[in-house]
Amino acid sequence: MDKVLELLKDPRLTYPRKRHELAAAAENSLPYLKVGPQVQALLDSGVIDDLGEGHAPYRPRYILPDYVKFIRQGSRHLDLAPPGDLYEAVNALLILYRHVPSVTGYPVYLGQIDDVLERFVDTVGPAELERLLRMFLINIDRTLPDAFVHMNIGPRATTIGRLVLKLEGELKKAVPNLSLKFGPETPPDFARQAVAAALETSKPYFVNHQELTRVFGGDYGIASCYNTLKIGGGSFTLVRLNFKEVARRARDFEDFMRDKLPEAVDGLCELINARIRFIVEEVGFFDASFLAQEGLIDLKNFTAMAGFFGLYEGVQALTGGLRMGHDRAADQMAEAVMARAHELVKAHPAAHGEAFGGKIGVHAQSGIDTDVEVTAGVRIRIGDEPGLFDQIRLESTLQRFFDTGVSDIYIFDSTARDNLDGVLRVVRGAMKHGLRIMALNTSDSELIRITGYLVKRCDAERCLRGEQVREGTVKLGADSLKNNRTLERRVRTFREGECQ
């Protein structure tokens, strides 16, 4: 009860944030899910981590409703008829967003917004269209104050997509997060507009649409940080494994690959399946949710995510100090470790997981605010990045093992804003090499990409001073700035037409 009282008295927390934290405290007053002693030992030692999802999960971690279907059919539960114009469509979306659960308490996926709204463009005039879309984005920022709220556009240019990029560049807010599905069908002028927006606001992400369409065999969405999941589905849970901690427990590389990593992945997948069964069988989420009853989500489109992080430090420990991105032997080991981890995860069936052929998804976990001296996902440690193209080549090799989300972040100096075509060549080259998701930013941007989400510098500074901020993710970002050397990423400079 002392913790509850602390929450009630915390002046930094807004009322909605207190309510969310109190709900989590109530959930965690229940006993933890039943798991075997080996799994509990892995949790206690930090080898695996449930990312604070709660002792008794009562909803999937990430949900991606089919918003196009919602717009076409309306909702009986919400007493909404199919919208007939842009006003009704925006109103309907804003209503539904408040009813989509997630681990954060806010919807992590706002839809492929150009597909959802483009059909209504001609129902209003041009000035009215821009004004209404601006109010829509402002409403999202103010009523869904969480940087894991994520919107998608592309790959084709649309009126809505172009306006979203224009308005995001003007509003310069951390919410919503934004991804552009980028492919051969993306027009050059639209791509340049996206590059300009990204260098100003660190959004949108650039997503390899051709590659991910191949992986998913159909519709997919980017949710939360950069989680790649099926539309009309989502992920039950995300549990992560720390390569650094596994490596510390191994006698040598052979012991790591033969014994320690398989034991850790077995525990990881056992915990994932226990969480899935609780949501589906004990809580009966899909039996009770109107999203399922109205066909906006379907159990067969859900998977779960086995997350991995700390590969850089794990390889360092196993090689006696070799560095990914600098030593060929380290790069080769990193690829071998990820191939083995992928193989081990895919050997485990996913409970109630028809997506991905009934297998658990593999995810490059982006790190959390309390991580110290351990690198997110399979990235190269901040401040130790090699040349740009060496980094892209290595990350492209590693990213192919991840079907439910992976990304890397590339920082340019301010002169990149004068060389949009040069930056676009970098993006096209990265996608050609197989990089699946990449974020761009400039070193002087007010918006900082922490791991996968964004915070404003001024908001982070206010939080560090103990002031109240609207977005709960600002505290996560402020702590990450302290703990994870986020502002020390290598800054790339164009010199004589070449990027260093």
N, C-alpha and C positions, 0 to 999 in steps of 0.2 A: 504493500500500500504506500510505502514511502516513495516509490518510483512514480506512482500515479499522482501523488501530491506534488512532486517535483514538476511533472508535466503541467499540472494545473497552474503552477506559479511561474512557469518559465515565460518571461516577458518577450522573448524572441519569437515565440510561436504565435501565429495567427489563430483565430478560432477554428477554422477548418483544419489546420494542421494539428491542433490539440485534439480535436475529435478523431482524426485519423490515428494519432499515436495512442489515444485511449482505447480505440478498437483493437489495435495491435496488442496492447497490454492485456486486454481481456482474453484475446485468443491465446496469448502465451501463458495465461494462468492455467490452461489445460495441460495435461501431460503431453510430452512429445510423442510423435508417431512411433509405433512399435517397429524397431529395427534391431538387427542382430548386434551382438557385442563387438564384432569387428567393425561394423559401420559406425557404431558409437565411438570406438577408439579413433577412427579416422577423423570424425567430426571434432573430437576433443583435442586432437593433435594439430588441427589446421590443415591436414592433407586435403580434406574436402570441406565444403562450406555451403550452407543452404541460403546464403545471401539474405538472411533475415526474413524469409518468406512467412515464417510463423509456425507454431507448433501444430496447428490443425488447419491446413489450407482449405478454404471453403469456396474458392473460385480459381479458375486458371490464372496463371501469372500474367499472360498476355493474350488479348482477344482482338481479332481482326474481323469485325462484322463486314458483311457484304453490303456496303452502303448503296451501290447501284441497285441492287435488288430492293432495298428499303425504299429508295426514291420511286421505284416503279410500282410497288405494291402498297406503300404506306404501312401503318402499324395498328392492328386492332387493340393491342395492349395499351398503346399510347393515345389511342383515339385520333389517329392522324390519317387523313386520306392522302393518296398520291398527290404530290404538289403539282400545281399547274403553271407556276412561274418562278422566277428566281427568288422573290421574296418568300414564297411558301417553302421553297427548297431549303434556303438558308435557315429559316425558322425551324423546319423539321429536323435538320441536322443538329442544330444547337440543342434541341430538346433531347434527341437520342443520345448525344454525347454524354449527357448527365446520367444516363442509365447503363453505360457500358463499364463493367467493373474491371479492375486490374489490381496488381499487387501495390500500386502506388495510390489507388483510390481515384485516379483519373484515367480516361481512355488513352491508351498508348498508341492508337491508330485512328486517324481521322479520315482515312480513305484516300483513294486515288482521285483527288479532288477535281481534276479536270474532267475525268470520265463521269463524275457524279454531277457536276454543275454545267458543263459545256452545252448541254441540250437546252438550257434555259437562257443562254446569252441573248437571244433575239427577243426575249420577253420584256427587256428594258432597254433604254437608250444607253449610249456609250458612257456618258458622264454618270448616269445613275448606276450603271454596272460597276464602275470603279469605286464609287462612293459606297455601294452596298458591300462589295468585297472587302473594302478597307474596314468597314464596321464589323464584318464577319471575323476578320483576323484580330481586330482589337478585342472583340468579345471573347475570342478563344484565349487570348493572352491574359485577360482580366479574370475570367471565370474558371479557367483550367490552368491555374498557375503552377505548372510542372513542366520542366524541360524535357521530360520523356514523352510528352504529347507530340505525335509525329504525323506529318502530312506528306503525301507523295504526288508528284507530277511526272509527265512525260510518258514515253520517249518522244512522242510527236509534239510539235508545237501546237498550242491551242490558245484561244483568246484568254481563257482562265489561267493557263500556265504562265503566259507572258505577264499577265497582271499580277499574279502571285509573286513572281520574281521582282517586278517593279516595286510593289508595295512593301515587300520584305526589306528591300534595299532602303526604302524611305523610313519605315517604322523602326528597324534595327532593334528588334526584340528577340529574346532567347526562345520564346514560345510563339508558334509551334516549331519543333524541329522539322527539317524539310529534306526530302531526297528527290533527285531527278533520275529517273530511269533513262540511261544514256545508251544510244545504239546507233547503227547506221542510218536509221530513219530520223534521227534528231538533226534538224536543219542547222547549218553552221551559225546563222545569226542567233538562233535560239540558244545554241551551246555557248556562244560568246556572251550572251546576256547572263547565262547561268554562271559562267566563270567570273564575270564582273561582280555579280551578287555575292558569290562565295568569297572573293577576295575582300569584300567589304564587311560581310556578316558571318562568314564561315558556314554559310548554307546557300545552296543545297549540297548534300552529299552527291557524288557522282557514282552511279550504280551501273554495273556492267549488265545491261538488260539482256543482251544476247546470251551471255553465259548463264545468268540466273534463270532465264526462261528455259534453257536446256536442262538445268538442274531440277526445276520444279515441274517441267512439262505442262505449264499452264500459268494461271494467275498467281501472283505472289505480292506481298506488300512488305514495306520496310517499317518497322514499329520500334517505339522506344528509342534506344540508342541507334542501333543498326541491325536489329534482329530481323532476319529474313524468314517469313512464314507464309503459309497459305491464306489467301483471302477466304473468308467464311470459316476460318479456323483459328489457329494460334498455337500457343505453347502452354501446356499444363504447368510446367515448372522449369526452373533453371538452377542446377546445382553445379558448382565448379570444383575443379581439381587443380592444386598448386604443384606444378612441375618442380619448383624449387624445393619444396618440402619432401617430395618423393625422392628427388636426387640426393638430398642430404641423408636419407635413410638407406641408400644403396651402397654396397661395397665398391662397385665399379659399374661400368656401362652394361656389362652382360647381366649382372644382378638386377640392374634397373629394368632392362627390357624383358628379362625372363620371369622375374618374380615380383619386384616391388610395384612396377606400373600395372601389371595385370591385377594384383591384389587391390590396388587403389581404384582402378576402373570398375572392378566387381562391386566394391562398396558404393561407388558413385552411382552406378546403375541400379543397385538395390534400393538406395534411398530415393532415386527418381521414381521408380515404379511404386514404391510405398506411397509417395505423395500423389501420384496419379490415381491409384486405387482409392485413396481417401476422398479425393475430389469427386470421382465418378460414382463410387459404390457406397461410401459412407454418407457423404453430404448430399449426393444426388443432384449436383449442380445442373446437369443437362436436362434432368426431368423437370426442374422447377423454373428454368430460365426462359423468359419469353423470347429471347434472342434465338434459342434453339427451336422453340415451338413455332416461331414464324419463319424459320428457315434462313435466318441471317447468319447463323453459325451452324456447323454440323460436326458431330463428334469425330467423324471419319477424316476431317481436315486438321485435326490437332495432332501435335507431336509433343515431345519434351526435349529439353536442351541439356546436353552434357557439356559444360563449359570448361575451358582450359585457359590457364594463365601462368605467367612466370617461366615461359620457355627459355627466355634469354638467360636467366639466372640458373635454371636447371642445366642448360648446356655448359655454362661456365663451371658449375660445380663438377660436372662429369668429365670435363676436359682439363681441369686444373687451371682454368682462367682464360681459355680461348673465347673470342667474342664474335657473336653472330654479326654478319655484315662486314667483317674485317678478316676473319680467318676461314679459309675454305673448309677445313676440317670441322669447324663449328657449324658452318652452314649445312654441311652434309649430315652431321649428327642431328641438327634441328629437323631436317626433312625426314630422317629415319625415325625419330621420336614421334613426329606427328603422324607418319604413316602407320606406326604401331598403335598409337592411341586411337586413331580412326578405326583401324581394324578391330580393336578390342571393343569399342563402343558398339560397332555395327554387329558384333556377335551376340549382343543382348537384345532380345525382343522387347519392344515397348508395350507396356500394359495399355490397352485401349488406344493404341496409336497406329491407325491405319496409314497415316501420312508417312511418306518415305518407306513404303513397303513394310510397315509395322516395326520400323527401327527407330531408335532414338537419334535425334539430330545432334550434330557436332557444332559447337559454338566457340568462338574466340572471345572469352569474357573480358570485358573492358576495364576491369579493376574497380575498386571502390575507394572511398575517401580515407579509410583507415589503412590501406596498403602502404607499407614502407619498404623500400629496397626490393620491390618485386614489380616486374613489368607487366602491363596489361597484355592479354592475349598472346599472340606470337610476334608482337612488335619488337623492335630493337630498342634498348633502353634509351630513355630521353637523355639527350646530350652526347650520345655515343653513335649517332647516325652516320653511316658512310656517305659517299657521294649519292646524289639523287637517284641515278639510274641503277646503281648497285643495290640501293634499298628497294627500289621497285622490282628488280629482278628477283631478289630473295623473297620479298613479301608475296609476289605472284606465285612463286613455287609453293609457299606455305598455305596461301589462301585457298588453294584448290581442295584442301581437306575439310573445308567448313561449308556445310549446306544450310545452317540456320543463323549465319551472321558472322562477319569478320570485317575489319576495316583497318586503315592506317591513315595517319594525319601528316600533311605536308605543309610546312610554313614557308612563305615567301616574304621578301622584304617589300616595302611599299612601291618600289619601281615596277613590280609585276603588274600593277594596275595600268601601266602604260604599254604592256606587252601581252595583251589578252590572247593573241594568236599563239604566242610562244607557250603560254600556260596551257592553252587548249591542245597544243601538240603533245605536251607532257601527258595530259589526260588521255588522249587518243592512244598514245604509245603504251601507257599503263594498261588500258583496257585490252589492247591487242596482245600484250604479254600475259593476260589472264587475271590481272588484278580485279577483284570483285567489287569492292567498295572503297572509295577514297574521299577524304575530306581535304579541302584547301582552306588556307587562312593566311592573313598577313600579320606580321609581328606587331603592328601598331593598331590592330583592330580592337574596338571596344568590346566585341563579343569574343569570348575565349572558348574554344572547344576543349573541354576537360578530358574526357575519354571518348564518349559518344554524344554527350549532351553539351549544351551551351550555358554559360553564365555571362552576365555583363560585369566588366571590371568594377564599375562603381558599386554594383550590388554586392559583389564579393567583399569589397572593402567595408561597406556598411555592416555586413554580417560579422566580419572579423572584429569590428568595433563593438559588437554586441547589440546592434540595432535590429529592429524587426524588419523582415523583408517578406514580400508577398509570396515568392516562390520557395517551396521547401527544398528544391534542388540547389538553391544558392548555397545553403550551408554545406551540402556535399561538395560543391565546387570549391568553396572557400577552404575547406579542410584539405581537399586534394591539392590546391595551390601550395599549401604549407608542406604536405607530406610527400608529394609525388613529383616535384620539380617540373611542374607542367609548363612553366614559362621559359624553360631552358631548352626546348626543342630546337634543333638546328634550323637556322633560317637560310633559305635558298636565295641566291642572287643571280640574276641574268647578267652575264658579262659577254660582250661581243656576240650576242645571239645565242649563247650557250648557258644552260642553267647549271650552277655548281652545287 
